[in-house]
Amino acid sequence: MGVLYHSPLEHGETYHKDHHTPGWMIPVISAGVVLAVVVALAVAGFLLWHFCSAAPPAVALPPQQSRSWRLHHRHRLQQRRMQAA
């Protein structure tokens, strides 16, 4: 037996029996969904990397005393000490 069809006016339905997504829309929608997921993952990964690599100290310190500043400038400071010695 076939599926009984109710008119769109019954039960407040708006879906029509003859309605179907055009064939060209399916790959476009799929590509859009995939692109959105990739962009979301990329943004999340970048933010995670950014905040983990340069995490601000729990207590606000002058830039010279923060761990990230020391790590970032350690190489430069070592070069200056080598030149001064």
Secondary structure by P-SEA (a helix, b strand, c coil): ccccccccccccccccccccccaaaaaaaaaaaaaaaaaaaaaaaaaaaaaaacccccccccccccaaaaaaaaaaaaaaaaaac
